[in-house]
Amino acid sequence: MKATAAQLMTLRKDLDSARISQGRTNAEIGRLAGVDPSQVSRICRGRFKRISYNVVQVCSVLGIKTETVALSPRSNDVSWRKLEASLRKLWDDTPQGAAKISRVLETIGNFKER
Protein backbone atom coordinates (compact mmCIF):
# COMPACT_ATOMS: atom_id res chain seq x y z
CA MET A 1 0.00 0.00 0.00
CA LYS A 2 1.15 3.51 -0.68
CA ALA A 3 1.59 5.72 2.34
CA THR A 4 2.02 9.44 2.71
CA ALA A 5 5.51 10.89 2.77
CA ALA A 6 5.05 11.74 6.45
CA GLN A 7 3.96 8.17 7.30
CA LEU A 8 6.95 6.74 5.45
CA MET A 9 9.38 9.11 7.14
CA THR A 10 8.01 8.24 10.59
CA LEU A 11 8.09 4.52 9.85
CA ARG A 12 11.67 4.71 8.54
CA LYS A 13 12.81 6.45 11.74
CA ASP A 14 10.91 3.96 13.91
CA LEU A 15 12.47 1.00 12.08
CA ASP A 16 16.00 2.30 12.42
CA SER A 17 15.49 3.23 16.06
CA ALA A 18 13.89 -0.12 17.00
CA ARG A 19 16.56 -2.20 15.26
CA ILE A 20 19.38 -0.30 16.98
CA SER A 21 17.77 -0.25 20.43
CA GLN A 22 16.99 -3.98 20.29
CA GLY A 23 20.43 -4.85 18.93
CA ARG A 24 18.99 -7.29 16.40
CA THR A 25 20.84 -8.34 13.29
CA ASN A 26 19.25 -8.38 9.85
CA ALA A 27 19.65 -12.16 9.82
CA GLU A 28 17.77 -12.53 13.11
CA ILE A 29 14.99 -10.18 12.03
CA GLY A 30 14.76 -11.99 8.70
CA ARG A 31 14.50 -15.40 10.37
CA LEU A 32 11.73 -14.21 12.69
CA ALA A 33 9.88 -12.30 9.96
CA GLY A 34 10.30 -14.87 7.20
CA VAL A 35 12.01 -12.23 5.06
CA ASP A 36 15.39 -12.49 3.31
CA PRO A 37 18.10 -10.67 5.33
CA SER A 38 19.07 -8.54 2.32
CA GLN A 39 15.45 -7.38 2.10
CA VAL A 40 15.48 -6.69 5.86
CA SER A 41 18.61 -4.58 5.38
CA ARG A 42 16.92 -2.56 2.65
CA ILE A 43 13.77 -2.08 4.73
CA CYS A 44 15.66 -1.09 7.88
CA ARG A 45 17.64 1.48 5.87
CA GLY A 46 14.31 3.00 4.80
CA ARG A 47 14.63 2.00 1.16
CA PHE A 48 10.98 1.35 0.41
CA LYS A 49 8.18 3.40 -1.15
CA ARG A 50 5.13 1.49 0.03
CA ILE A 51 4.05 -0.56 3.02
CA SER A 52 4.50 -4.06 1.61
CA TYR A 53 3.89 -7.40 3.31
CA ASN A 54 7.63 -7.70 4.04
CA VAL A 55 7.73 -4.23 5.62
CA VAL A 56 4.79 -5.18 7.83
CA GLN A 57 6.52 -8.44 8.85
CA VAL A 58 9.74 -6.64 9.79
CA CYS A 59 7.75 -4.04 11.73
CA SER A 60 5.94 -6.80 13.58
CA VAL A 61 9.22 -8.41 14.67
CA LEU A 62 10.49 -5.04 15.89
CA GLY A 63 7.24 -4.27 17.72
CA ILE A 64 6.14 -1.46 15.42
CA LYS A 65 2.38 -1.29 14.79
CA THR A 66 1.32 -0.75 11.17
CA GLU A 67 -2.34 -1.76 11.21
CA THR A 68 -3.57 1.76 10.48
CA VAL A 69 -1.40 1.99 7.35
CA ALA A 70 -1.42 -1.58 5.99
CA LEU A 71 -4.87 -1.81 4.43
CA SER A 72 -5.90 -4.33 1.83
CA PRO A 73 -5.92 -3.12 -1.79
CA ARG A 74 -9.18 -5.03 -2.21
CA SER A 75 -10.95 -3.29 0.68
CA ASN A 76 -13.96 -2.45 -1.56
CA ASP A 77 -14.70 -6.15 -2.14
CA VAL A 78 -17.26 -7.38 0.45
CA SER A 79 -16.13 -11.02 0.23
CA TRP A 80 -12.50 -10.03 0.69
CA ARG A 81 -13.36 -7.84 3.72
CA LYS A 82 -15.19 -10.77 5.32
CA LEU A 83 -12.24 -13.10 4.73
CA GLU A 84 -9.76 -10.49 5.95
CA ALA A 85 -11.78 -9.92 9.14
CA SER A 86 -11.76 -13.66 9.85
CA LEU A 87 -8.00 -13.83 9.33
CA ARG A 88 -7.41 -10.86 11.61
CA LYS A 89 -9.37 -12.60 14.38
CA LEU A 90 -7.12 -15.65 14.04
CA TRP A 91 -3.81 -13.83 13.74
CA ASP A 92 -1.85 -12.80 16.84
CA ASP A 93 0.25 -10.21 14.92
CA THR A 94 3.39 -12.35 14.97
CA PRO A 95 5.35 -13.78 12.04
CA GLN A 96 4.99 -17.22 13.64
CA GLY A 97 1.21 -16.84 13.79
CA ALA A 98 1.12 -15.75 10.16
CA ALA A 99 3.20 -18.78 9.18
CA LYS A 100 0.83 -21.14 11.03
CA ILE A 101 -2.27 -19.64 9.40
CA SER A 102 -0.57 -19.81 5.99
CA ARG A 103 0.22 -23.51 6.47
CA VAL A 104 -3.39 -24.24 7.43
CA LEU A 105 -4.69 -22.37 4.38
CA GLU A 106 -2.21 -24.17 2.10
CA THR A 107 -3.40 -27.51 3.51
CA ILE A 108 -7.01 -26.55 2.84
CA GLY A 109 -6.02 -25.49 -0.68
CA ASN A 110 -4.41 -28.88 -1.27
CA PHE A 111 -7.70 -30.60 -0.40
CA LYS A 112 -9.57 -28.30 -2.77
CA GLU A 113 -7.31 -29.35 -5.68
CA ARG A 114 -8.11 -33.04 -5.25
N, C-alpha and C positions, 0 to 999 in steps of 0.2 A: 504494500500500500504506500502511496505517496504521503508524505507528511509535510508540514510547513517547514520553512527554513528554521524558524525558532524551535520547533519540536526536535528537529534533527540536531541542532546545535546543543540543546540541552541533553539529549540522549547521548551524543558523542562525549560530552564532558562527564556524564554519569558513568558511562562504560569505562572510560579511562581511569576515573577516580576509583571505581569499584574494583577493577582488576588490580590496581596498584595497592590499594588498602588491604585487599584480601591476599595479596602475594601469590596469586594463582598464575600458572604458566598457560600459554596458549594450548599446549598439549593436554593439560588437565581439563581446561574449560571445554576443549573440543571433545574429549572423551565423555564428559558428563552431559554435554549438549547434543552429542551425536553429529558434530560438525567438524569438518576437516580443520586441523590446526592452522593451515595457511589461510583459510577463510576466517577463522577466529582472529588471527593477526590483523587481517584487513578490516574486520568489523571493529575491533578494539582500537584501531588507529583512526576510526571514524570515516573510513573509505566506503561509504554506502550512500545511496540517494533515496532509498525507500526502505520501509520497515518490512523486510522479508521474513520468511519463516526462520531462516538461520539467525537473523538478528534477534528475533523474539526468543529463540532457544538460548542464545548466548546471554541475553538479558535475564532470562529465567535463572540460569546457573549463577549469575552474579547478584541475584536478588533485586533486579530492577523491574518494576511493573510497567507493562506496555499495553495492558488491556484497553485503555482508552484510545490508543492509536492504531492498534492492529485489528482492524475490522475486515470482515470478509468482502472480497470484491463482488460477491454474488448476494449481497445483503438485501436486494430487492426481491429475490426469489423466495417465496413463502416456504416451499419444501426445504430449501437449503437452510433457511433460518431455523426451521424446526429441528433439522438434523444437527445443526451447529449448537443449538441450545441443549440438546441431549448430550452431545460430546462435552460441552462445558460443564455439565453437571457431573460427568464421570471423571473429568480430568482434575488432578490436584496441582496443576501448574508446575509440574516438574518434568524434566526431560525423560526421567524413568517412567513416569506415568504416561507420557505421550507414547513412549515406545511400547508399553504394555497394551494400550488401546489400539495402536497400529497393528500389533501382532494379532489381536483378537479380530479386528476388521479384515485383515488379510486371510485369516483362517475362514471367516464367514464367506469371503469372496471366493476362496477355493471350493467351498461346498456349492456355491452358486454356479460355478463353471462345469460342474459334473452333470 
